[in-house]
């Protein structure tokens, strides 16, 4: 069994569990002001993405290590490793986006069916908790951007049709330069992803339990929720584009 399979299963299970738990909050607790649960569900659900990003970096590092040690060689080995690294990310992005949307829809349906007059997102959350959530999510999508650039660089190197693009960006750099650059990025992505997955879980707990019921953060929470959902969609499409491209190159 590949070493990455258990981590993929674990990561893909996180968002459905979060959606189930938070949906039960709305259905059984009958608490009209439980809307911070929506805000808390986002970082908790997206912790799966951080795990999959770390796994992706680890898979790519193992692929290049196998090539360097002579245990594998050729374009086929690189493409196979990249597919193993990218496919779980596509599943993870879609998994998280669907589960967060489910929590949002259940919250909205129950809120309007009870006719409480309270908006769907009426977040009584302390400002420090919301600010920490926003900052952590920004860092997460910066990691996604770094991983995107790393994979794109590898694809430029292995795809003969993109050699001109590679030369225009990096000139006549040596293979050692690219190996050093890619390895440094992958190591950074791996350790940042491990730290980020822990931070997302902590921040989700802060959003859920550190509530400040004097002031509603409705506007900030709404922008935060919609922004996370849009970012999930864009990231999923980007990763799907990578996998589709790799399949055609193969």
C-alpha positions in Angstrom: 0.0 0.0 0.0 1.5 3.4 -0.9 2.5 5.4 2.1 0.4 8.4 1.1 -2.9 6.4 0.9 -3.7 6.5 4.7 -3.1 10.3 4.8 -5.3 10.8 1.8 -8.1 8.9 3.4 -7.6 10.8 6.7 -7.6 14.2 5.0 -10.7 13.4 2.9 -12.6 12.2 6.0 -12.0 15.5 7.9 -14.4 17.7 5.9 -17.4 15.3 6.0 -16.9 14.8 9.7 -16.8 18.5 10.3 -20.0 19.0 8.1 -21.8 16.2 10.0 -20.9 17.6 13.5 -21.7 21.2 12.6 -25.0 20.2 10.9 -26.0 18.4 14.1 -25.3 21.6 16.0 -27.9 23.4 13.9 -30.5 20.5 13.9 -30.3 19.4 17.5 -29.2 22.4 19.5 -31.9 24.8 18.2 -29.6 27.7 19.0 -30.4 30.7 16.7 -27.1 32.4 17.5 -24.9 29.4 16.6 -23.8 31.1 13.4 -20.1 31.2 14.4 -20.2 27.5 13.6 -20.1 28.5 9.9 -17.0 30.5 10.5 -15.4 27.8 12.6 -16.3 25.1 10.0 -14.2 26.7 7.3 -10.7 26.4 8.9 -11.5 23.0 10.4 -12.6 21.7 7.0 -9.6 23.3 5.2 -7.2 21.6 7.5 -7.5 18.7 5.2 -6.1 20.8 2.3 -3.0 21.6 4.5 -2.5 17.9 5.1 -2.8 17.1 1.4 -0.4 19.9 0.5 2.2 18.4 2.8 1.6 15.0 1.4 2.0 16.3 -2.2 5.3 17.8 -1.3 6.5 14.6 0.3 5.4 12.5 -2.7 7.3 14.8 -5.1 10.4 14.7 -2.9 10.3 10.9 -2.8 9.9 10.8 -6.6 13.0 13.0 -7.2 15.0 11.1 -4.6 14.2 7.8 -6.4 15.4 9.3 -9.6 18.6 10.7 -8.0 19.4 7.3 -6.4 18.8 5.4 -9.7 15.8 3.5 -8.4 13.6 5.3 -11.1 14.3 7.2 -14.3 12.7 9.0 -17.1 9.7 11.2 -17.8 7.3 8.5 -17.0 8.5 8.3 -13.4 8.2 12.1 -12.9 4.7 12.2 -14.4 3.6 9.3 -12.3 4.8 11.0 -9.1 3.2 14.2 -10.0 -0.1 12.5 -10.7 0.1 10.8 -7.3 0.8 14.2 -5.7 -1.9 16.2 -7.5 -4.9 13.9 -7.7 -5.6 13.8 -3.9 -5.4 17.6 -3.9 -8.2 17.8 -6.5 -10.4 15.4 -4.4 -9.5 17.4 -1.3 -10.5 20.8 -2.7 -13.8 19.5 -4.0 -14.4 17.6 -0.8 -13.9 20.7 1.4 -15.8 23.1 -0.9 -18.9 20.7 -1.0 -18.9 20.1 2.8 -18.5 23.8 3.7 -21.4 24.6 1.2 -23.5 21.9 2.9 -23.0 23.4 6.3 -23.9 26.9 4.9 -27.0 25.6 3.2 -28.3 23.7 6.3 -27.7 26.8 8.4 -29.5 29.0 6.0 -32.5 26.6 5.6 -33.0 26.1 9.4 -32.5 29.8 10.1 -35.2 30.8 7.6 -37.5 27.9 8.5 -37.5 29.1 12.1 -38.2 32.6 11.0 -36.0 34.2 13.7 -35.3 37.3 11.7 -31.5 36.8 12.2 -29.3 36.7 9.1 -27.7 33.4 8.0 -24.3 34.6 9.1 -24.7 36.5 12.3 -21.3 35.9 13.8 -20.9 36.8 17.5 -17.1 36.0 17.4 -14.4 37.9 19.1 -12.4 40.1 16.7 -9.0 38.5 17.6 -10.4 35.1 16.7 -11.7 36.3 13.3 -8.5 38.1 12.5 -6.5 35.0 13.4 -8.7 33.0 11.1 -8.3 35.3 8.2 -4.5 35.4 8.6 -4.2 31.7 8.8 -6.3 31.2 5.7 -4.3 33.7 3.8 -1.1 31.8 4.7 -2.8 28.6 3.5 -3.6 30.0 0.1 -0.1 31.4 -0.1 1.1 27.8 0.4 -1.3 26.7 -2.4 0.3 29.4 -4.6 3.8 28.3 -3.8 2.9 24.7 -4.5 1.2 25.7 -7.8 4.4 27.5 -8.9 6.6 24.5 -7.9 4.5 22.0 -9.9 4.4 24.4 -12.9 8.2 24.7 -12.9 8.5 20.9 -12.9 6.1 20.7 -15.8 8.1 23.2 -17.7 11.2 21.2 -17.2 9.8 17.9 -18.3 7.6 19.1 -21.2 9.6 19.7 -24.3 6.8 22.0 -25.7 7.5 24.4 -22.9 11.3 24.7 -23.2 11.1 28.1 -24.8 9.0 29.3 -21.9 11.5 27.9 -19.4 14.4 29.6 -21.2 12.6 32.9 -21.3 12.0 32.8 -17.5 15.3 31.3 -16.2 17.8 31.6 -19.1 20.4 28.9 -19.4 20.2 27.7 -15.8 21.9 24.4 -14.9 19.9 21.3 -13.9 21.5 21.6 -10.4 20.0 25.1 -10.0 16.5 23.7 -10.8 17.0 20.7 -8.5 18.1 23.0 -5.6 15.2 25.4 -6.2 12.5 22.7 -6.5 13.8 20.8 -3.4 13.9 23.9 -1.3 10.3 24.8 -2.2 9.1 21.3 -1.6 10.7 21.1 1.9 9.3 24.5 2.7 5.8 23.5 1.6 6.0 20.3 3.6 6.9 22.0 6.9 4.6 24.9 6.3 1.7 22.6 5.6 2.2 20.6 8.8 2.3 23.8 10.9 -0.7 25.2 8.9 -2.9 22.1 9.5 -2.3 22.4 13.3 -3.0 26.2 13.1 -6.3 25.7 11.2 -7.6 23.3 13.8 -6.7 25.7 16.7 -8.2 28.7 14.9 -11.4 26.7 14.2 -11.7 26.0 17.9 -11.1 29.6 18.7 -13.9 30.7 16.3 -16.3 28.2 17.8 -15.7 28.7 21.5 -14.3 32.3 21.9 -17.5 34.2 21.3 -18.2 37.8 22.0 -22.0 38.3 22.1 -22.0 42.1 22.4 -21.2 42.8 18.7 -22.1 41.0 15.5 -19.3 40.6 12.9 -21.8 39.8 10.2 -20.1 41.7 7.3 -16.7 40.4 8.1 -17.9 36.8 8.6 -19.9 36.9 5.4 -17.0 38.2 3.3 -14.8 35.6 5.0 -17.2 32.7 4.3 -17.8 33.6 0.6 -14.1 34.3 0.0 -13.1 30.9 1.4 -15.7 29.1 -0.8 -14.6 31.0 -3.9 -10.9 30.3 -3.1 -11.7 26.6 -2.8 -13.4 26.6 -6.2 -10.6 28.4 -7.9 -8.0 26.1 -6.3 -9.9 23.0 -7.2 -10.1 24.1 -10.9 -6.4 24.9 -10.9 -5.4 21.5 -9.6 -7.9 19.8 -12.0 -6.1 21.7 -14.8 -2.8 20.3 -13.7 -4.0 16.7 -13.6 -5.7 17.0 -17.0 -2.5 18.5 -18.4 -0.4 15.7 -17.0 -2.7 13.0 -18.4 -2.4 14.5 -21.8 1.4 14.8 -21.6 1.6 11.2 -20.5 
